[in-house]
């Protein structure tokens, strides 16, 4: 049997194929898009001079028909992302105004290594692409591979930059998955089959031609014999008939072979497409496999979802918004709604990517793919997770930019207590579109509750109607009861947790201590009980926790772990579920209950041994009015035990678990802990103060600055904690104080030589953070202490820019009073004035203009502040800008003016304001499109009327001769056509190829348009340059109704 292993030479071939079909074209596209910007590409190729050059290339077969169809698509616009490598190189060589410097040996030979011009890099990539195409055995020897890889990857670096070079380096070394190897074999097999078919066809065609020649000669001879008599004529006729049958059979066989060849070619293209897809997917293949499995699991459970008005509203909301938050208390249906909506969006063509942190969003972002990022338990489960919050806050602005492209969306679900935490306010994009499933508009109505009850409880649903409204978590209760029908249904729905408490008490009283202990272990290990703990060797700490729990549950410390595992398995259909060999409760709400239950039963054991997260989130030393029902209050006699546990965790570098403890939200409890801390020896206190969290690298000082706890801050500083020591994300104590708004803390830190300009990993300074969070007094203090007022994020966002973006007017005034650079721009040219206009912050715009902001400063693509205000229909902003002498006719790089974009977006009042201020009504884009043309194209009838009332040139055409009337007829805009004709539009004005409005209406089968044109005396016989009349076009396309209209008007 032949081996399926792939040789080194074959692996080299696959890697080169991935490099040349995936990364290299994208590198060339970077150069191409610089030379021919995507926004104006369509106009470039349609330029008369350039189109003539393209026709010449087509005639010389430099451009084939398939490439021609991509350059001039029948629908949509020309897009460089659809261009292959050959086409991009051909256009770069032929269409540039200033030609590329020609390689010394031309484009058809491999350049010498000292040549590093763009043209030589194109020639290199072309050379190796052609070389690879002619390697029929699918192998590349190691010497050639090493040389070629360096040549190509160096070219990619120069053309596409460092990021693409890094992709090359990763591709060279990363293991190939099986799909890449299988594609290699398929490609090789397809090549062999195609070559075989070609040879067979060549032989058969030659034989057929030879045979036909012989037949023809014989037929001529037979014709001579015809004169000898009717009998000979008949015999010759029969012979010819026989030959014809043979020829027909041969022709059919020939056609069948051609069809087979075409199918093989299609398969080869699909294989190449698959290769390209593998190389361009930003999601790593192994992560993609896990995501697919997860979505399959969601799909399996989709039939269990009962549709509600809330689900319908959320689905509508996620289609209309880029970022959406679902919130409610536990058990209401957040997760099931989240997954249902995600699966619905998958049907709409979205790539569904469940993620857990913002870095996944940044890494997996694909600007060319509709993507929905899905996050459950956002920023914590039982309370807000400070670590998660810290991951999101520094990248919020970057995330905002990513979701501006309309293809990328984010949907999250979080508990209500997390959403309502004041710290959540810093996550601004997750507060713009919020769906509270407990709100009056979205809560379950009686009909929906009945449907849910009938689905899960079937015939028993009628028995609990009177208990529908007792608990918000009604859907969860129905699901839990359906999985444990032995319970009394009435008691369960009247007080479900009392029923569970009674059931667990029974286990203990009847001597089922191992089951009881198994559930206690779920709490002890924070609902993450791994199967391996019971079947494999474990560390001493884990063994001790299990033994201590057994002892607390009145079991022998040496109880077999195998017995405990059996008990966990026996609880699977009641309290416990198992996911990927991890035991956990069937729902988080059930875990909340169990944590509370065992918090009453074995509190001392839990305090001493439970996972630090349990200690952090589920125990309070003193009762609070707004506390969760499942929080355990620690009795006074165990307070010292609890405080000692915090010290123990701190001493082993678990700083976050200590200082993010829910007790630390209460100043009095922080003070109590500090007093207890001071009872230890000074040396031990100093050792604790200097501890750094094992994961986040947080210090006690950073976290105390977040709380603004001045006594604790002094304690930290007095024990030698460095005020400039940052965590793993770059947060310093000063950053923490700035974001939380603690001005006294800021002053203490500055007095202790805190680095005022120390930045986060993304470049955010303390001043930037204070401006972002609208802490005016802190901004003043920082500026008084010489903070760099113009220090920007890595993407160019300055403190002034962020204040303008978020509409913090008083911050803007303070910054300008302190000489902030009012025109400091983002990397793309966006100024503070531009973002204020974009976001409709009128007062900010006035302040900026009063301080001499450059009113005409544009983005790199030419978008001015006035343009963006017109685009977004911000009428008052437009008035302010025009009152301040904004250039009303300043255009984008493609010639699009503010009036153009207002007409395109149907902003009638904006159009009126612009025209009242003397906007050039006939100013055209680079391809000749006027504002009137744009309005007609989009069927904005009222805009058309306003423009015509203001004397717009009704017959002003595009460069190819298309008039406003022509485009309205093409797009079947009947009312717009009528308005144009009422205003004396030239009904017979044709395109450059002679096509009239009547031609295009007939071609597109727009019957009503044809009637209107004929009623207005359109020239029925006007022909295109090729002689085709409108009637000819209608007949050619089998538009019977159009032909009837013609005859009626004949």
C-alpha positions, 0 to 999 in steps of 0.5 A: 500500500502506498504511503500517505506521508508527505515528503519534505519536497512536497511540504516545501511545495505546499508552503510555497503555494500558500506563500504565493497564493495567500500572502504575496498577492496581499503584499502586491495589493498593498502597493496596488492600493497605494498606486490606485486607491480603492475609493477611486479605482472604478473611475480610474479603469473607466477613464477614457485614456486608461480604458484604451490602454486596457483594451490594447492589453486585452487585444494583445492577450495580456488581460484575458476575458475573465480578468476583463469581467472583473475589471468591468463587473456587470453589477457593483463596483470594481474592487481590487480585492477580486484581482489576481496577482497577474492582473495587478502586476499588469495594471501596475506596469501599464496604467501608472502615470509615472511608470515603475523603474523597469528591472534590469533584466525585464519583468520576465526574468529573475532580478539580481539580488541587489535590485530592490525596487517595487518593479523588481519585487513584482518580477520576483513574485511573478518568476516564482509563481510561474516556476511553481506552476510548472513543477508538475510533480508537486515537489520543491527541493530544499536548495531552491526552497531556501533561496526562493523563500528568502527572495519572496519574503524579502519582497513581501517585506518591502511591498507589504511591511513587517506584519506580512513578513512575520506571517511569512516567517510563521508560515515557514515553520508552523506545522501543516494541518491535514487539510493542506496536505490533502489539498496538495494531493488533490491538486497533484491528482487533478493536474495529472488527470487534466494532462491525461485528458488533454493528451487523450483529446489531442490524439482523438481530435487528430484522429477525427480530423484525419478520418473526416479527411478520408471520409471527404475524399471518399465522398468525392469519389462516390459523387463521381460514381453517381453518374453511373446510375441510381443504384450507385447513388443510393449505395453512396447515400447509405454509406454517407449516412453511416459515416455521419452517425459515426461522426455524431457519436464521436462528437458526443464523446468529444463533448463529454470529455470536454465537460469532464475537463471543465469539471476538473478545472472547477475542482482545481479552482475550488482547491486553490480557493480553499488554499487561499482561505486557509492562508487568509483566515485571521482565526488560527485553524486550531481555534477555528476547530474549537469554535465549530464544535461549540457552534455545533453544540449550540445548534443541537440545543437550538430546538429547546429555545422558546421564541420570545418577544425579547429574542425578536427585539435583540435580533433586530437590535443586533442587525441595527447596531454594532454593539449590543448588551443583553442583561438580566439576573441569573436564570432569566435566559441571557445565555439562551437568547445570546446563542439563539440570536448568534445562530440566527445571524449565522444564517445571515452570513455572519462568521460567529466567533465566541470569544472571552477577551478584547485581544481575541477581537483585535486578533480575529478582526476581518474587515472584509467579512461579516463577523459577530463576536459573542461574549457570555458572562461579560466582565464577571459572573457574581460581581464585576471582574476587575481583571476583565475590566482592566483588559477592556478599558485600554483598548476601548477606542481601538474596539470602537474603530473596528466596529465602525466598518458596519461588518463587525458586530459585538454582542455580550451578555452580563448579569444585571449586578455587573452591568449596574456596577459603577465601574461598568460605566467606563465601557461606554460602547456596551452601554449604547444599546442595552436590552434588559430582559427584565424590563417592562418591554422585554420581560416574559409575558404570560403567553410566553411563560405558558409556552415555556412551561408547556415545552418543559413540563408538558401536561404538568404545566397547568399545575403551576400557573399561579406561580409563574410570577414568583421568580424572575428565573422562571425559565431556569426553574422549568428546565431544572424541574424537567431534569428532576421530575421526582420533586413535588412540582408545587413545592418546587415552584413555590420555593425552589431553593427550599426544596433543594435545601431539603433534598440536600439535608435528606442526603446528609441525614440518611447517611449519603455523606459521599454525595453530600461531600461531592456537592461540597467539593464543587463549591470548594473548587469554585464549580470547576471540579476536574475528573483527573483529581479523582483518577490521577496523581494530584498535588499535595494542596489539592489532596489536602483540600479534598481530605479537609472537605471529606472531614467537614462532611463527616467522612473519613479523610482517607475516603476513596477518590474513586467513590467520590467520582462515582457519586459525582457521576450519579448526580449528573441528572440532578445537580451536576453536569460534566463538560469536557471532563469537568464537573460543574452545577447544571446552572450558575444559579444552582451554584449560587445556591450551593455556595450559600448552602455550604457557606452555612454548613461548613463555613470554617472549612470553606474559609480555610480551603476554598478556591480564592475566587470563592473567598473573594466573591461569596463572603461578606463580613457585614450585611449590606442592604443591597446584597445578593440573596446568596451571599454568606455573612461571616459570623463574628467568631470567624472574622479573624479566620477570614482575614488570616485567609486573605493574608495567606493568599496575599503571601503567595502572590494572589494580590488580585484575589485579596484586593478585588475582594467584595469586602474591599468595596466597603471602606470600613472593612478595608480599614479593619483589614489594615488594622489587622495587617498592622498587628504583624511584624514590620518585616512581614508587612514590608514583604507583603507590601512588595508582593506582585500578583502572579498573573496580572502583576498588580501591586497592593498600591495600584489597587488601593489607588483605584479605591482611593484608600489614603491610609492604605496608600500611605502604608504601601508607600511607607513600606517601600512600594515603588510608585511607578511600578506597573502591572502587565498592561502598563497601569501605574498607580497614577493611572488607577487614581486617574481613572477612578477620579481620586484627586487626593490620591493623585496629589500624594502620588505626585508628591512621591515622584510618580512619573506623570507621563508614564504610559499604558501599553497602548500609549495612554498617559494618566492625563489621557485617562483623566480626560477620557473619564471627565475628571476635570480637577485631576486634569488640572492637577496633572497639567499644573505638574507639567503633564505632556498635554499632547502625548498621544496613544499609539494611533495618534489619539490625543487627550484633546481628541478623546475629550472632543470625541466623548463630548467633555466640554469642560475638559476641552476648555481646560486643555485649550487654556493650557495650549493643547495642539488644537490641530493634532491629528490621528494617523489617518488625519482626523482632527479634534474638530473632525471627530466633534463634527462627526459625533454632533457635539455642537458646543465642542465645535464652537469652542474649537472654532473660537480657538482657531481650529483649522476648519478645513483640515481633512482626513487623508482621503479628503473628508473635511469636517463639513463633509462628515457633518453633511454625511451624518445629517448634523444640520446645526453643525453644518450651520456653525461651520458655514458661519465660520467660513468652511470651504463649502466646495472642498472635495474628497480625493475622488471629487465628492463634495459635501453637497454630493454626500448630502444628496446621496444620503437624502438629507434634504435640509442639509442640501437646502442649507448648502445651496443657500450658502452658494454650494457649487450645484454642478460640481462633479466627481472625477468620473463626472457624477453631479449631485443631481446624478447622484440623487437620481441614481438613488431615487431621492425625488425630493432632493431632485426637486430642490436641485432643479429648483436651484437651476442644476444642469439637468443634462450634465453627464458622466464621463461615459455620457450617462445623464441623470435621466439615463440613470433614473431609467436604468434603476427603474425610478419612475417618479424621478423620471417624471420629475426630470421630464417635467423639467425638460430633460433631454429624453434622447441624450445617449451614452458614448456608445449610443444607448439612450434612456429608452434603450436601457429601460428596454434592456432592463424590462422596466415596462412603466419607464418605457411607457413614460418615455414613449408618452413623452415622445422618446425617439423610438428608432434611435439606435446604438452605435452597433445599430441595435434599436430599443425594439431590437434589445427588447426582442433579443432579451425576450421582453414580451411586454415591452414589445407589446408596448412598442406595438401599441405605440406604433 
